[in-house]
Amino acid sequence: MSLNTSPAAERNRSFILRVLEAHLPASGTVLEIASGTGQHAVYAAPALAPRIWQPTDCNASSITTIEGWIAAHPNPNLRQPLLLDVLEHPWPVEQSQAGPEITAIIAINMIHIAPWCCCEALFDGAQRILPPGGVLYLYGPFKRDGHHTAPSNQAFDTDLRKRDPEWGIRDLDAVTREAADRQLGLSAVIEMPANNLSVVFSRR
């Protein structure tokens, strides 16, 4: 069976994994929001054992794709995907969470390909779910001090807003303020390839 593949996930997965290894809590469940194809899940889960990796997505077709990737690359600490929309409250994992508690939430290339309300809802969920010391990890392009960090990011932002006016590259300062309002303190900003950032928040 041919698997739906994201070239971007193939390119950036090893760089993301290095940051996760350095910043995630040593145990617990990693809740991935907007898992897309599932490539990050099947790549990172074995390397991050004994942590459990729980992929999710709001799109039923993506759930099917993730299931295909897991079937092709099974791992004992990789769970089957859950349908999860950050705008719905409560999240499914809040209603029935089996196994280790969720100590980390990650969202890779999510908040710029979604309305701003989804970013706010992501932080709301992190505030509800994460224990003190838990980690929220974001990856993707960001503005800094209100400005794009590269011409390619500006062009990408223009394209996103043409596709949906509610999408767009977010300003890191605005994101950090929203996080702080929900007891999530900024703990690290790491420069990544292709003008992306890894942004790590810690639950106070």
C-alpha positions in Angstrom: 0.0 0.0 0.0 1.3 3.4 -0.9 1.5 5.8 2.0 0.6 9.5 1.8 3.9 11.3 2.4 4.7 14.9 3.5 8.1 16.0 2.1 8.3 18.7 4.7 7.9 16.1 7.5 10.7 14.0 5.9 13.0 17.0 5.8 12.5 18.4 9.3 11.8 15.3 11.4 15.4 14.6 12.6 15.9 18.3 13.6 12.6 18.3 15.5 13.5 15.0 17.3 16.7 16.5 18.6 14.9 19.3 20.2 12.2 17.0 21.7 14.9 14.7 23.1 16.4 17.8 24.9 13.3 19.4 26.2 10.5 16.9 26.8 9.9 15.5 30.3 11.6 12.1 30.7 8.3 10.1 31.1 4.6 10.3 30.4 2.5 10.6 27.3 3.3 13.0 24.4 0.0 14.2 22.9 0.5 15.3 19.3 -2.0 17.7 17.9 -2.7 17.9 14.2 -0.5 14.9 13.4 -1.2 15.1 9.6 0.3 12.1 7.9 1.6 10.6 11.1 5.2 10.6 9.9 6.5 12.5 12.9 4.7 10.0 15.2 6.2 6.9 13.7 9.7 8.5 13.5 9.8 10.0 17.0 8.0 7.5 19.1 10.7 4.8 19.1 13.5 7.3 19.8 11.5 8.8 22.7 10.7 5.6 24.6 9.7 5.0 27.3 7.4 7.9 26.6 4.1 7.1 25.0 3.2 8.9 21.8 -0.5 9.7 21.1 -1.2 11.1 17.6 -4.4 13.0 16.9 -6.0 15.0 14.1 -9.2 16.8 13.4 -9.6 15.3 9.9 -11.0 11.8 9.5 -9.0 11.2 6.3 -5.8 12.1 8.2 -6.7 9.6 10.8 -6.8 6.9 8.1 -3.4 8.0 6.8 -1.9 7.9 10.3 -3.3 4.4 10.8 -1.6 3.4 7.6 1.8 4.7 8.7 1.5 3.0 12.1 0.5 -0.3 10.4 3.7 0.0 8.3 5.9 1.1 11.3 4.4 -0.4 14.5 5.9 0.4 17.8 4.8 -0.6 21.3 4.8 3.0 22.6 2.9 4.4 19.7 -0.9 4.5 20.1 -3.6 4.5 17.5 -4.7 8.0 16.4 -7.6 9.8 18.0 -10.0 12.3 16.3 -9.4 15.5 18.2 -10.5 19.1 17.3 -8.9 21.6 19.6 -12.1 23.8 19.4 -14.2 21.1 21.0 -14.3 21.0 24.8 -13.4 18.7 26.5 -10.9 16.9 24.4 -11.3 13.1 24.1 -8.1 12.5 26.2 -9.7 14.5 29.0 -12.6 12.1 29.1 -10.8 8.8 28.9 -7.0 8.9 29.4 -5.5 5.5 29.9 -1.9 4.9 30.7 0.7 7.5 31.7 -0.4 11.1 32.2 0.1 13.6 29.4 3.3 15.5 30.2 3.8 17.1 26.8 1.7 18.5 24.0 3.3 19.1 20.6 1.9 20.9 17.5 4.1 20.8 14.4 3.1 23.2 11.6 -0.3 23.8 13.0 -1.0 27.3 14.3 -0.3 29.1 11.0 -2.5 26.7 9.0 -5.5 27.3 11.2 -7.6 30.3 12.5 -6.2 32.2 15.5 -8.9 30.7 17.7 -7.3 27.3 17.2 -4.1 28.6 18.7 -6.0 30.0 21.7 -7.8 26.7 22.1 -4.5 24.8 21.9 -3.2 26.9 24.8 -6.5 26.4 26.7 -6.2 22.7 26.4 -2.5 22.8 27.5 -3.5 24.7 30.6 -6.2 22.2 31.5 -4.2 19.1 30.8 -0.5 19.6 31.5 0.9 19.2 35.0 3.3 21.7 36.5 6.6 21.3 34.5 4.7 19.8 31.5 5.8 21.0 28.1 4.0 22.6 25.1 6.1 22.5 22.0 5.4 24.4 18.8 7.3 24.2 15.5 6.9 26.3 12.4 7.6 29.7 11.0 7.0 32.8 13.2 7.3 36.5 12.9 9.6 38.2 15.4 8.9 41.7 16.6 6.1 41.9 14.1 8.4 41.2 11.1 9.0 38.1 8.9 12.4 36.6 9.4 12.9 35.8 5.7 11.5 36.7 2.3 10.4 33.1 1.9 8.3 33.3 5.0 6.7 36.5 3.8 5.8 34.8 0.5 4.5 31.8 2.4 2.3 34.0 4.6 0.8 35.8 1.6 0.0 32.4 0.1 -1.6 31.2 3.3 -3.8 34.2 3.6 -4.9 33.9 0.0 -6.0 30.3 0.8 -7.8 31.4 3.9 -7.8 34.9 5.4 -7.8 33.4 8.9 -4.6 31.6 8.4 -1.1 33.1 8.5 2.3 33.1 10.2 1.9 34.2 13.8 4.0 36.7 15.7 6.0 35.0 18.4 5.4 37.8 20.9 1.6 37.5 20.5 1.8 33.7 20.9 4.0 34.1 24.0 1.4 36.5 25.5 -1.4 34.0 24.9 0.7 31.3 26.5 1.5 33.4 29.6 -2.1 34.1 30.1 -2.6 30.4 30.6 0.3 29.7 32.9 2.6 28.6 30.1 6.0 30.3 30.4 8.4 30.6 27.5 11.5 28.4 28.2 13.3 28.1 24.9 13.3 29.4 21.3 15.5 27.4 19.0 16.4 28.4 15.4 15.7 25.6 13.0 16.4 25.0 9.3 14.4 26.8 6.6 13.6 29.8 8.8 11.5 27.9 11.3 11.5 27.9 15.0 11.1 25.4 17.8 9.2 27.1 20.7 9.1 25.5 24.1 6.7 26.5 26.8 6.6 25.1 30.4 3.5 24.8 32.5 3.8 26.7 35.7 
